[in-house]
Amino acid sequence: MANPTPLFWAGPIRYLRWAARERPAFFWSVLIGGAGPLTLATVPPTLRMLGYERAPPIPMTYPVPSGPRKTLTGYDD
C-alpha cells in the first residue's frame, strides 16, 4: 500500500520534504514566490543602512529659461 499524501497542517516539515521530492516545480515556485515580499521588506532598509543613496530622478522636461528669448538670425530659407 502506498503512503498517503501528507497533510500540511498535520506535519509541515514532512509535507515540505514530500513536496520537494514529488512536486519540485510547485515547491520551488512557492518558495521563490514567497521570497519576493520578503526581499521587498528587507533589501531597501539594508541598503540604507549600508549607506546606499538613490540617484536623483532624471528630469522629464527641459527647463524653460526665464526672461526674453533671443531672436535668431542667419537661418533664413
mmCIF file of the N, C-alpha and C atoms, coordinates in Angstrom:
data_MODEL
# 
_entry.id   MODEL 
# 
loop_
_atom_site.group_PDB 
_atom_site.id 
_atom_site.type_symbol 
_atom_site.label_atom_id 
_atom_site.label_alt_id 
_atom_site.label_comp_id 
_atom_site.label_asym_id 
_atom_site.label_entity_id 
_atom_site.label_seq_id 
_atom_site.pdbx_PDB_ins_code 
_atom_site.Cartn_x 
_atom_site.Cartn_y 
_atom_site.Cartn_z 
_atom_site.occupancy 
_atom_site.B_iso_or_equiv 
_atom_site.pdbx_formal_charge 
_atom_site.auth_seq_id 
_atom_site.auth_comp_id 
_atom_site.auth_asym_id 
_atom_site.auth_atom_id 
_atom_site.pdbx_PDB_model_num 
ATOM 1   N N  . MET A 1 1  ? 0.838  -1.166 0.000   1.00 0.00 ? 1  MET A N  1 
ATOM 2   C CA . MET A 1 1  ? 0.000  0.000  0.000   1.00 0.00 ? 1  MET A CA 1 
ATOM 3   C C  . MET A 1 1  ? 0.892  1.241  0.000   1.00 0.00 ? 1  MET A C  1 
ATOM 4   N N  . ALA A 1 2  ? 0.563  2.169  -0.870  1.00 0.00 ? 2  ALA A N  1 
ATOM 5   C CA . ALA A 1 2  ? 1.360  3.396  -0.998  1.00 0.00 ? 2  ALA A CA 1 
ATOM 6   C C  . ALA A 1 2  ? 1.074  4.329  0.170   1.00 0.00 ? 2  ALA A C  1 
ATOM 7   N N  . ASN A 1 3  ? 2.090  5.107  0.516   1.00 0.00 ? 3  ASN A N  1 
ATOM 8   C CA . ASN A 1 3  ? 1.906  6.088  1.583   1.00 0.00 ? 3  ASN A CA 1 
ATOM 9   C C  . ASN A 1 3  ? 0.955  7.185  1.128   1.00 0.00 ? 3  ASN A C  1 
ATOM 10  N N  . PRO A 1 4  ? 0.057  7.606  1.995   1.00 0.00 ? 4  PRO A N  1 
ATOM 11  C CA . PRO A 1 4  ? -0.840 8.694  1.595   1.00 0.00 ? 4  PRO A CA 1 
ATOM 12  C C  . PRO A 1 4  ? -0.085 10.027 1.540   1.00 0.00 ? 4  PRO A C  1 
ATOM 13  N N  . THR A 1 5  ? -0.634 10.950 0.785   1.00 0.00 ? 5  THR A N  1 
ATOM 14  C CA . THR A 1 5  ? -0.040 12.276 0.702   1.00 0.00 ? 5  THR A CA 1 
ATOM 15  C C  . THR A 1 5  ? -0.131 12.944 2.062   1.00 0.00 ? 5  THR A C  1 
ATOM 16  N N  . PRO A 1 6  ? 0.980  13.453 2.594   1.00 0.00 ? 6  PRO A N  1 
ATOM 17  C CA . PRO A 1 6  ? 0.915  14.097 3.913   1.00 0.00 ? 6  PRO A CA 1 
ATOM 18  C C  . PRO A 1 6  ? 0.144  15.414 3.845   1.00 0.00 ? 6  PRO A C  1 
ATOM 19  N N  . LEU A 1 7  ? -0.509 15.744 4.939   1.00 0.00 ? 7  LEU A N  1 
ATOM 20  C CA . LEU A 1 7  ? -1.242 16.998 5.031   1.00 0.00 ? 7  LEU A CA 1 
ATOM 21  C C  . LEU A 1 7  ? -0.326 18.063 5.614   1.00 0.00 ? 7  LEU A C  1 
ATOM 22  N N  . PHE A 1 8  ? -0.441 19.283 5.088   1.00 0.00 ? 8  PHE A N  1 
ATOM 23  C CA . PHE A 1 8  ? 0.460  20.355 5.501   1.00 0.00 ? 8  PHE A CA 1 
ATOM 24  C C  . PHE A 1 8  ? 0.315  20.665 6.982   1.00 0.00 ? 8  PHE A C  1 
ATOM 25  N N  . TRP A 1 9  ? -0.912 20.842 7.477   1.00 0.00 ? 9  TRP A N  1 
ATOM 26  C CA . TRP A 1 9  ? -1.106 21.267 8.862   1.00 0.00 ? 9  TRP A CA 1 
ATOM 27  C C  . TRP A 1 9  ? -0.815 20.152 9.861   1.00 0.00 ? 9  TRP A C  1 
ATOM 28  N N  . ALA A 1 10 ? -0.824 18.908 9.414   1.00 0.00 ? 10 ALA A N  1 
ATOM 29  C CA . ALA A 1 10 ? -0.519 17.805 10.313  1.00 0.00 ? 10 ALA A CA 1 
ATOM 30  C C  . ALA A 1 10 ? 0.986  17.719 10.589  1.00 0.00 ? 10 ALA A C  1 
ATOM 31  N N  . GLY A 1 11 ? 1.783  18.043 9.594   1.00 0.00 ? 11 GLY A N  1 
ATOM 32  C CA . GLY A 1 11 ? 3.247  17.992 9.766   1.00 0.00 ? 11 GLY A CA 1 
ATOM 33  C C  . GLY A 1 11 ? 3.913  18.811 8.682   1.00 0.00 ? 11 GLY A C  1 
ATOM 34  N N  . PRO A 1 12 ? 4.119  20.099 8.900   1.00 0.00 ? 12 PRO A N  1 
ATOM 35  C CA . PRO A 1 12 ? 4.638  20.971 7.831   1.00 0.00 ? 12 PRO A CA 1 
ATOM 36  C C  . PRO A 1 12 ? 6.008  20.554 7.291   1.00 0.00 ? 12 PRO A C  1 
ATOM 37  N N  . ILE A 1 13 ? 6.919  20.154 8.158   1.00 0.00 ? 13 ILE A N  1 
ATOM 38  C CA . ILE A 1 13 ? 8.258  19.769 7.690   1.00 0.00 ? 13 ILE A CA 1 
ATOM 39  C C  . ILE A 1 13 ? 8.176  18.519 6.833   1.00 0.00 ? 13 ILE A C  1 
ATOM 40  N N  . ARG A 1 14 ? 7.404  17.564 7.260   1.00 0.00 ? 14 ARG A N  1 
ATOM 41  C CA . ARG A 1 14 ? 7.242  16.324 6.490   1.00 0.00 ? 14 ARG A CA 1 
ATOM 42  C C  . ARG A 1 14 ? 6.605  16.620 5.134   1.00 0.00 ? 14 ARG A C  1 
ATOM 43  N N  . TYR A 1 15 ? 5.619  17.511 5.127   1.00 0.00 ? 15 TYR A N  1 
ATOM 44  C CA . TYR A 1 15 ? 4.956  17.864 3.873   1.00 0.00 ? 15 TYR A CA 1 
ATOM 45  C C  . TYR A 1 15 ? 5.934  18.567 2.934   1.00 0.00 ? 15 TYR A C  1 
ATOM 46  N N  . LEU A 1 16 ? 6.756  19.475 3.458   1.00 0.00 ? 16 LEU A N  1 
ATOM 47  C CA . LEU A 1 16 ? 7.712  20.177 2.606   1.00 0.00 ? 16 LEU A CA 1 
ATOM 48  C C  . LEU A 1 16 ? 8.746  19.218 2.026   1.00 0.00 ? 16 LEU A C  1 
ATOM 49  N N  . ARG A 1 17 ? 9.187  18.255 2.812   1.00 0.00 ? 17 ARG A N  1 
ATOM 50  C CA . ARG A 1 17 ? 10.122 17.253 2.285   1.00 0.00 ? 17 ARG A CA 1 
ATOM 51  C C  . ARG A 1 17 ? 9.468  16.431 1.189   1.00 0.00 ? 17 ARG A C  1 
ATOM 52  N N  . TRP A 1 18 ? 8.192  16.059 1.389   1.00 0.00 ? 18 TRP A N  1 
ATOM 53  C CA . TRP A 1 18 ? 7.462  15.287 0.380   1.00 0.00 ? 18 TRP A CA 1 
ATOM 54  C C  . TRP A 1 18 ? 7.284  16.113 -0.889  1.00 0.00 ? 18 TRP A C  1 
ATOM 55  N N  . ALA A 1 19 ? 6.894  17.380 -0.737  1.00 0.00 ? 19 ALA A N  1 
ATOM 56  C CA . ALA A 1 19 ? 6.659  18.237 -1.898  1.00 0.00 ? 19 ALA A CA 1 
ATOM 57  C C  . ALA A 1 19 ? 7.948  18.481 -2.678  1.00 0.00 ? 19 ALA A C  1 
ATOM 58  N N  . ALA A 1 20 ? 9.078  18.622 -1.994  1.00 0.00 ? 20 ALA A N  1 
ATOM 59  C CA . ALA A 1 20 ? 10.352 18.835 -2.670  1.00 0.00 ? 20 ALA A CA 1 
ATOM 60  C C  . ALA A 1 20 ? 10.736 17.617 -3.518  1.00 0.00 ? 20 ALA A C  1 
ATOM 61  N N  . ARG A 1 21 ? 10.364 16.423 -3.052  1.00 0.00 ? 21 ARG A N  1 
ATOM 62  C CA . ARG A 1 21 ? 10.667 15.207 -3.813  1.00 0.00 ? 21 ARG A CA 1 
ATOM 63  C C  . ARG A 1 21 ? 9.665  14.936 -4.915  1.00 0.00 ? 21 ARG A C  1 
ATOM 64  N N  . GLU A 1 22 ? 8.382  15.027 -4.582  1.00 0.00 ? 22 GLU A N  1 
ATOM 65  C CA . GLU A 1 22 ? 7.336  14.586 -5.501  1.00 0.00 ? 22 GLU A CA 1 
ATOM 66  C C  . GLU A 1 22 ? 6.856  15.681 -6.459  1.00 0.00 ? 22 GLU A C  1 
ATOM 67  N N  . ARG A 1 23 ? 6.877  16.907 -6.035  1.00 0.00 ? 23 ARG A N  1 
ATOM 68  C CA . ARG A 1 23 ? 6.392  18.014 -6.867  1.00 0.00 ? 23 ARG A CA 1 
ATOM 69  C C  . ARG A 1 23 ? 7.368  19.185 -6.783  1.00 0.00 ? 23 ARG A C  1 
ATOM 70  N N  . PRO A 1 24 ? 8.564  19.033 -7.340  1.00 0.00 ? 24 PRO A N  1 
ATOM 71  C CA . PRO A 1 24 ? 9.586  20.074 -7.187  1.00 0.00 ? 24 PRO A CA 1 
ATOM 72  C C  . PRO A 1 24 ? 9.227  21.401 -7.849  1.00 0.00 ? 24 PRO A C  1 
ATOM 73  N N  . ALA A 1 25 ? 8.509  21.350 -8.972  1.00 0.00 ? 25 ALA A N  1 
ATOM 74  C CA . ALA A 1 25 ? 8.166  22.615 -9.642  1.00 0.00 ? 25 ALA A CA 1 
ATOM 75  C C  . ALA A 1 25 ? 7.270  23.461 -8.755  1.00 0.00 ? 25 ALA A C  1 
ATOM 76  N N  . PHE A 1 26 ? 6.266  22.848 -8.151  1.00 0.00 ? 26 PHE A N  1 
ATOM 77  C CA . PHE A 1 26 ? 5.375  23.591 -7.255  1.00 0.00 ? 26 PHE A CA 1 
ATOM 78  C C  . PHE A 1 26 ? 6.125  24.064 -6.015  1.00 0.00 ? 26 PHE A C  1 
ATOM 79  N N  . PHE A 1 27 ? 6.933  23.185 -5.463  1.00 0.00 ? 27 PHE A N  1 
ATOM 80  C CA . PHE A 1 27 ? 7.676  23.508 -4.239  1.00 0.00 ? 27 PHE A CA 1 
ATOM 81  C C  . PHE A 1 27 ? 8.571  24.731 -4.442  1.00 0.00 ? 27 PHE A C  1 
ATOM 82  N N  . TRP A 1 28 ? 9.388  24.709 -5.494  1.00 0.00 ? 28 TRP A N  1 
ATOM 83  C CA . TRP A 1 28 ? 10.321 25.812 -5.710  1.00 0.00 ? 28 TRP A CA 1 
ATOM 84  C C  . TRP A 1 28 ? 9.616  27.082 -6.164  1.00 0.00 ? 28 TRP A C  1 
ATOM 85  N N  . SER A 1 29 ? 8.526  26.953 -6.930  1.00 0.00 ? 29 SER A N  1 
ATOM 86  C CA . SER A 1 29 ? 7.819  28.164 -7.342  1.00 0.00 ? 29 SER A CA 1 
ATOM 87  C C  . SER A 1 29 ? 7.188  28.858 -6.145  1.00 0.00 ? 29 SER A C  1 
ATOM 88  N N  . VAL A 1 30 ? 6.656  28.092 -5.202  1.00 0.00 ? 30 VAL A N  1 
ATOM 89  C CA . VAL A 1 30 ? 6.093  28.695 -3.987  1.00 0.00 ? 30 VAL A CA 1 
ATOM 90  C C  . VAL A 1 30 ? 7.210  29.291 -3.131  1.00 0.00 ? 30 VAL A C  1 
ATOM 91  N N  . LEU A 1 31 ? 8.322  28.606 -3.040  1.00 0.00 ? 31 LEU A N  1 
ATOM 92  C CA . LEU A 1 31 ? 9.441  29.107 -2.240  1.00 0.00 ? 31 LEU A CA 1 
ATOM 93  C C  . LEU A 1 31 ? 9.998  30.411 -2.812  1.00 0.00 ? 31 LEU A C  1 
ATOM 94  N N  . ILE A 1 32 ? 10.213 30.458 -4.130  1.00 0.00 ? 32 ILE A N  1 
ATOM 95  C CA . ILE A 1 32 ? 10.739 31.663 -4.768  1.00 0.00 ? 32 ILE A CA 1 
ATOM 96  C C  . ILE A 1 32 ? 9.687  32.777 -4.747  1.00 0.00 ? 32 ILE A C  1 
ATOM 97  N N  . GLY A 1 33 ? 8.423  32.425 -4.969  1.00 0.00 ? 33 GLY A N  1 
ATOM 98  C CA . GLY A 1 33 ? 7.354  33.422 -4.908  1.00 0.00 ? 33 GLY A CA 1 
ATOM 99  C C  . GLY A 1 33 ? 7.200  34.023 -3.525  1.00 0.00 ? 33 GLY A C  1 
ATOM 100 N N  . GLY A 1 34 ? 7.427  33.239 -2.500  1.00 0.00 ? 34 GLY A N  1 
ATOM 101 C CA . GLY A 1 34 ? 7.363  33.753 -1.135  1.00 0.00 ? 34 GLY A CA 1 
ATOM 102 C C  . GLY A 1 34 ? 8.558  34.612 -0.779  1.00 0.00 ? 34 GLY A C  1 
ATOM 103 N N  . ALA A 1 35 ? 9.656  34.439 -1.494  1.00 0.00 ? 35 ALA A N  1 
ATOM 104 C CA . ALA A 1 35 ? 10.850 35.239 -1.219  1.00 0.00 ? 35 ALA A CA 1 
ATOM 105 C C  . ALA A 1 35 ? 10.709 36.669 -1.741  1.00 0.00 ? 35 ALA A C  1 
ATOM 106 N N  . GLY A 1 36 ? 9.801  36.903 -2.695  1.00 0.00 ? 36 GLY A N  1 
ATOM 107 C CA . GLY A 1 36 ? 9.630  38.244 -3.261  1.00 0.00 ? 36 GLY A CA 1 
ATOM 108 C C  . GLY A 1 36 ? 9.212  39.275 -2.226  1.00 0.00 ? 36 GLY A C  1 
ATOM 109 N N  . PRO A 1 37 ? 8.100  39.066 -1.508  1.00 0.00 ? 37 PRO A N  1 
ATOM 110 C CA . PRO A 1 37 ? 7.716  40.044 -0.488  1.00 0.00 ? 37 PRO A CA 1 
ATOM 111 C C  . PRO A 1 37 ? 8.750  40.169 0.627   1.00 0.00 ? 37 PRO A C  1 
ATOM 112 N N  . LEU A 1 38 ? 9.384  39.086 0.949   1.00 0.00 ? 38 LEU A N  1 
ATOM 113 C CA . LEU A 1 38 ? 10.435 39.140 1.967   1.00 0.00 ? 38 LEU A CA 1 
ATOM 114 C C  . LEU A 1 38 ? 11.589 40.024 1.498   1.00 0.00 ? 38 LEU A C  1 
ATOM 115 N N  . THR A 1 39 ? 11.944 39.910 0.223   1.00 0.00 ? 39 THR A N  1 
ATOM 116 C CA . THR A 1 39 ? 13.001 40.736 -0.343  1.00 0.00 ? 39 THR A CA 1 
ATOM 117 C C  . THR A 1 39 ? 12.606 42.208 -0.331  1.00 0.00 ? 39 THR A C  1 
ATOM 118 N N  . LEU A 1 40 ? 11.352 42.506 -0.697  1.00 0.00 ? 40 LEU A N  1 
ATOM 119 C CA . LEU A 1 40 ? 10.891 43.891 -0.686  1.00 0.00 ? 40 LEU A CA 1 
ATOM 120 C C  . LEU A 1 40 ? 10.927 44.494 0.706   1.00 0.00 ? 40 LEU A C  1 
ATOM 121 N N  . ALA A 1 41 ? 10.722 43.679 1.704   1.00 0.00 ? 41 ALA A N  1 
ATOM 122 C CA . ALA A 1 41 ? 10.706 44.176 3.077   1.00 0.00 ? 41 ALA A CA 1 
ATOM 123 C C  . ALA A 1 41 ? 12.104 44.319 3.675   1.00 0.00 ? 41 ALA A C  1 
ATOM 124 N N  . THR A 1 42 ? 13.085 43.594 3.169   1.00 0.00 ? 42 THR A N  1 
ATOM 125 C CA . THR A 1 42 ? 14.404 43.594 3.811   1.00 0.00 ? 42 THR A CA 1 
ATOM 126 C C  . THR A 1 42 ? 15.496 44.318 3.037   1.00 0.00 ? 42 THR A C  1 
ATOM 127 N N  . VAL A 1 43 ? 15.440 44.334 1.708   1.00 0.00 ? 43 VAL A N  1 
ATOM 128 C CA . VAL A 1 43 ? 16.547 44.906 0.936   1.00 0.00 ? 43 VAL A CA 1 
ATOM 129 C C  . VAL A 1 43 ? 16.644 46.430 1.062   1.00 0.00 ? 43 VAL A C  1 
ATOM 130 N N  . PRO A 1 44 ? 15.561 47.215 0.890   1.00 0.00 ? 44 PRO A N  1 
ATOM 131 C CA . PRO A 1 44 ? 15.726 48.672 0.999   1.00 0.00 ? 44 PRO A CA 1 
ATOM 132 C C  . PRO A 1 44 ? 16.275 49.146 2.349   1.00 0.00 ? 44 PRO A C  1 
ATOM 133 N N  . PRO A 1 45 ? 15.771 48.650 3.493   1.00 0.00 ? 45 PRO A N  1 
ATOM 134 C CA . PRO A 1 45 ? 16.391 49.095 4.745   1.00 0.00 ? 45 PRO A CA 1 
ATOM 135 C C  . PRO A 1 45 ? 17.857 48.685 4.867   1.00 0.00 ? 45 PRO A C  1 
ATOM 136 N N  . THR A 1 46 ? 18.195 47.527 4.351   1.00 0.00 ? 46 THR A N  1 
ATOM 137 C CA . THR A 1 46 ? 19.586 47.075 4.411   1.00 0.00 ? 46 THR A CA 1 
ATOM 138 C C  . THR A 1 46 ? 20.480 47.983 3.571   1.00 0.00 ? 46 THR A C  1 
ATOM 139 N N  . LEU A 1 47 ? 20.023 48.365 2.386   1.00 0.00 ? 47 LEU A N  1 
ATOM 140 C CA . LEU A 1 47 ? 20.817 49.250 1.539   1.00 0.00 ? 47 LEU A CA 1 
ATOM 141 C C  . LEU A 1 47 ? 20.998 50.614 2.197   1.00 0.00 ? 47 LEU A C  1 
ATOM 142 N N  . ARG A 1 48 ? 19.924 51.147 2.814   1.00 0.00 ? 48 ARG A N  1 
ATOM 143 C CA . ARG A 1 48 ? 20.038 52.426 3.518   1.00 0.00 ? 48 ARG A CA 1 
ATOM 144 C C  . ARG A 1 48 ? 21.031 52.324 4.680   1.00 0.00 ? 48 ARG A C  1 
ATOM 145 N N  . MET A 1 49 ? 21.008 51.202 5.369   1.00 0.00 ? 49 MET A N  1 
ATOM 146 C CA . MET A 1 49 ? 21.911 51.006 6.497   1.00 0.00 ? 49 MET A CA 1 
ATOM 147 C C  . MET A 1 49 ? 23.373 50.941 6.020   1.00 0.00 ? 49 MET A C  1 
ATOM 148 N N  . LEU A 1 50 ? 23.590 50.424 4.825   1.00 0.00 ? 50 LEU A N  1 
ATOM 149 C CA . LEU A 1 50 ? 24.944 50.328 4.279   1.00 0.00 ? 50 LEU A CA 1 
ATOM 150 C C  . LEU A 1 50 ? 25.399 51.618 3.608   1.00 0.00 ? 50 LEU A C  1 
ATOM 151 N N  . GLY A 1 51 ? 24.537 52.641 3.560   1.00 0.00 ? 51 GLY A N  1 
ATOM 152 C CA . GLY A 1 51 ? 24.938 53.925 3.015   1.00 0.00 ? 51 GLY A CA 1 
ATOM 153 C C  . GLY A 1 51 ? 24.605 54.148 1.556   1.00 0.00 ? 51 GLY A C  1 
ATOM 154 N N  . TYR A 1 52 ? 23.839 53.265 0.953   1.00 0.00 ? 52 TYR A N  1 
ATOM 155 C CA . TYR A 1 52 ? 23.464 53.431 -0.449  1.00 0.00 ? 52 TYR A CA 1 
ATOM 156 C C  . TYR A 1 52 ? 22.399 54.510 -0.565  1.00 0.00 ? 52 TYR A C  1 
ATOM 157 N N  . GLU A 1 53 ? 22.620 55.465 -1.475  1.00 0.00 ? 53 GLU A N  1 
ATOM 158 C CA . GLU A 1 53 ? 21.635 56.504 -1.723  1.00 0.00 ? 53 GLU A CA 1 
ATOM 159 C C  . GLU A 1 53 ? 21.186 56.415 -3.163  1.00 0.00 ? 53 GLU A C  1 
ATOM 160 N N  . ARG A 1 54 ? 19.895 56.573 -3.376  1.00 0.00 ? 54 ARG A N  1 
ATOM 161 C CA . ARG A 1 54 ? 19.356 56.512 -4.735  1.00 0.00 ? 54 ARG A CA 1 
ATOM 162 C C  . ARG A 1 54 ? 19.771 57.748 -5.510  1.00 0.00 ? 54 ARG A C  1 
ATOM 163 N N  . ALA A 1 55 ? 19.936 57.591 -6.809  1.00 0.00 ? 55 ALA A N  1 
ATOM 164 C CA . ALA A 1 55 ? 20.276 58.712 -7.679  1.00 0.00 ? 55 ALA A CA 1 
ATOM 165 C C  . ALA A 1 55 ? 19.067 59.630 -7.807  1.00 0.00 ? 55 ALA A C  1 
ATOM 166 N N  . PRO A 1 56 ? 19.291 60.922 -7.989  1.00 0.00 ? 56 PRO A N  1 
ATOM 167 C CA . PRO A 1 56 ? 18.149 61.820 -8.170  1.00 0.00 ? 56 PRO A CA 1 
ATOM 168 C C  . PRO A 1 56 ? 17.403 61.454 -9.457  1.00 0.00 ? 56 PRO A C  1 
ATOM 169 N N  . PRO A 1 57 ? 16.099 61.676 -9.489  1.00 0.00 ? 57 PRO A N  1 
ATOM 170 C CA . PRO A 1 57 ? 15.343 61.290 -10.685 1.00 0.00 ? 57 PRO A CA 1 
ATOM 171 C C  . PRO A 1 57 ? 15.754 62.115 -11.906 1.00 0.00 ? 57 PRO A C  1 
ATOM 172 N N  . ILE A 1 58 ? 15.667 61.501 -13.060 1.00 0.00 ? 58 ILE A N  1 
ATOM 173 C CA . ILE A 1 58 ? 16.001 62.161 -14.316 1.00 0.00 ? 58 ILE A CA 1 
ATOM 174 C C  . ILE A 1 58 ? 14.909 63.174 -14.631 1.00 0.00 ? 58 ILE A C  1 
ATOM 175 N N  . PRO A 1 59 ? 15.270 64.402 -15.066 1.00 0.00 ? 59 PRO A N  1 
ATOM 176 C CA . PRO A 1 59 ? 14.230 65.372 -15.401 1.00 0.00 ? 59 PRO A CA 1 
ATOM 177 C C  . PRO A 1 59 ? 13.393 64.884 -16.586 1.00 0.00 ? 59 PRO A C  1 
ATOM 178 N N  . MET A 1 60 ? 12.091 65.055 -16.469 1.00 0.00 ? 60 MET A N  1 
ATOM 179 C CA . MET A 1 60 ? 11.192 64.603 -17.529 1.00 0.00 ? 60 MET A CA 1 
ATOM 180 C C  . MET A 1 60 ? 10.870 65.720 -18.519 1.00 0.00 ? 60 MET A C  1 
ATOM 181 N N  . THR A 1 61 ? 11.233 66.970 -18.207 1.00 0.00 ? 61 THR A N  1 
ATOM 182 C CA . THR A 1 61 ? 11.002 68.086 -19.115 1.00 0.00 ? 61 THR A CA 1 
ATOM 183 C C  . THR A 1 61 ? 12.277 68.904 -19.215 1.00 0.00 ? 61 THR A C  1 
ATOM 184 N N  . TYR A 1 62 ? 12.364 69.670 -20.269 1.00 0.00 ? 62 TYR A N  1 
ATOM 185 C CA . TYR A 1 62 ? 13.505 70.563 -20.448 1.00 0.00 ? 62 TYR A CA 1 
ATOM 186 C C  . TYR A 1 62 ? 13.209 71.849 -19.703 1.00 0.00 ? 62 TYR A C  1 
ATOM 187 N N  . PRO A 1 63 ? 14.134 72.361 -18.904 1.00 0.00 ? 63 PRO A N  1 
ATOM 188 C CA . PRO A 1 63 ? 13.848 73.595 -18.168 1.00 0.00 ? 63 PRO A CA 1 
ATOM 189 C C  . PRO A 1 63 ? 13.722 74.789 -19.114 1.00 0.00 ? 63 PRO A C  1 
ATOM 190 N N  . VAL A 1 64 ? 12.620 75.513 -19.010 1.00 0.00 ? 64 VAL A N  1 
ATOM 191 C CA . VAL A 1 64 ? 12.382 76.693 -19.835 1.00 0.00 ? 64 VAL A CA 1 
ATOM 192 C C  . VAL A 1 64 ? 13.078 77.877 -19.162 1.00 0.00 ? 64 VAL A C  1 
ATOM 193 N N  . PRO A 1 65 ? 13.941 78.583 -19.905 1.00 0.00 ? 65 PRO A N  1 
ATOM 194 C CA . PRO A 1 65 ? 14.652 79.704 -19.291 1.00 0.00 ? 65 PRO A CA 1 
ATOM 195 C C  . PRO A 1 65 ? 13.702 80.860 -18.990 1.00 0.00 ? 65 PRO A C  1 
ATOM 196 N N  . SER A 1 66 ? 13.979 81.552 -17.911 1.00 0.00 ? 66 SER A N  1 
ATOM 197 C CA . SER A 1 66 ? 13.166 82.723 -17.591 1.00 0.00 ? 66 SER A CA 1 
ATOM 198 C C  . SER A 1 66 ? 13.752 83.932 -18.303 1.00 0.00 ? 66 SER A C  1 
ATOM 199 N N  . GLY A 1 67 ? 12.914 84.853 -18.718 1.00 0.00 ? 67 GLY A N  1 
ATOM 200 C CA . GLY A 1 67 ? 13.369 86.051 -19.417 1.00 0.00 ? 67 GLY A CA 1 
ATOM 201 C C  . GLY A 1 67 ? 13.053 85.977 -20.892 1.00 0.00 ? 67 GLY A C  1 
ATOM 202 N N  . PRO A 1 68 ? 13.346 87.064 -21.606 1.00 0.00 ? 68 PRO A N  1 
ATOM 203 C CA . PRO A 1 68 ? 13.019 87.097 -23.039 1.00 0.00 ? 68 PRO A CA 1 
ATOM 204 C C  . PRO A 1 68 ? 13.941 86.175 -23.841 1.00 0.00 ? 68 PRO A C  1 
ATOM 205 N N  . ARG A 1 69 ? 13.404 85.669 -24.927 1.00 0.00 ? 69 ARG A N  1 
ATOM 206 C CA . ARG A 1 69 ? 14.197 84.798 -25.800 1.00 0.00 ? 69 ARG A CA 1 
ATOM 207 C C  . ARG A 1 69 ? 14.917 85.629 -26.842 1.00 0.00 ? 69 ARG A C  1 
ATOM 208 N N  . LYS A 1 70 ? 16.061 85.129 -27.262 1.00 0.00 ? 70 LYS A N  1 
ATOM 209 C CA . LYS A 1 70 ? 16.831 85.819 -28.295 1.00 0.00 ? 70 LYS A CA 1 
ATOM 210 C C  . LYS A 1 70 ? 16.203 85.546 -29.654 1.00 0.00 ? 70 LYS A C  1 
ATOM 211 N N  . THR A 1 71 ? 16.191 86.537 -30.503 1.00 0.00 ? 71 THR A N  1 
ATOM 212 C CA . THR A 1 71 ? 15.698 86.359 -31.861 1.00 0.00 ? 71 THR A CA 1 
ATOM 213 C C  . THR A 1 71 ? 16.835 85.787 -32.699 1.00 0.00 ? 71 THR A C  1 
ATOM 214 N N  . LEU A 1 72 ? 16.562 84.696 -33.374 1.00 0.00 ? 72 LEU A N  1 
ATOM 215 C CA . LEU A 1 72 ? 17.598 84.062 -34.192 1.00 0.00 ? 72 LEU A CA 1 
ATOM 216 C C  . LEU A 1 72 ? 17.735 84.796 -35.511 1.00 0.00 ? 72 LEU A C  1 
ATOM 217 N N  . THR A 1 73 ? 18.946 84.895 -35.986 1.00 0.00 ? 73 THR A N  1 
ATOM 218 C CA . THR A 1 73 ? 19.203 85.488 -37.292 1.00 0.00 ? 73 THR A CA 1 
ATOM 219 C C  . THR A 1 73 ? 20.173 84.598 -38.034 1.00 0.00 ? 73 THR A C  1 
ATOM 220 N N  . GLY A 1 74 ? 20.090 84.649 -39.352 1.00 0.00 ? 74 GLY A N  1 
ATOM 221 C CA . GLY A 1 74 ? 21.046 83.898 -40.173 1.00 0.00 ? 74 GLY A CA 1 
ATOM 222 C C  . GLY A 1 74 ? 20.551 82.520 -40.579 1.00 0.00 ? 74 GLY A C  1 
ATOM 223 N N  . TYR A 1 75 ? 19.327 82.171 -40.251 1.00 0.00 ? 75 TYR A N  1 
ATOM 224 C CA . TYR A 1 75 ? 18.806 80.863 -40.631 1.00 0.00 ? 75 TYR A CA 1 
ATOM 225 C C  . TYR A 1 75 ? 17.648 81.008 -41.613 1.00 0.00 ? 75 TYR A C  1 
ATOM 226 N N  . ASP A 1 76 ? 17.614 82.078 -42.408 1.00 0.00 ? 76 ASP A N  1 
ATOM 227 C CA . ASP A 1 76 ? 16.532 82.310 -43.361 1.00 0.00 ? 76 ASP A CA 1 
ATOM 228 C C  . ASP A 1 76 ? 16.644 81.323 -44.523 1.00 0.00 ? 76 ASP A C  1 
ATOM 229 N N  . ASP A 1 77 ? 15.491 80.896 -45.022 1.00 0.00 ? 77 ASP A N  1 
ATOM 230 C CA . ASP A 1 77 ? 15.479 79.987 -46.172 1.00 0.00 ? 77 ASP A CA 1 
ATOM 231 C C  . ASP A 1 77 ? 15.647 80.733 -47.459 1.00 0.00 ? 77 ASP A C  1 
# 
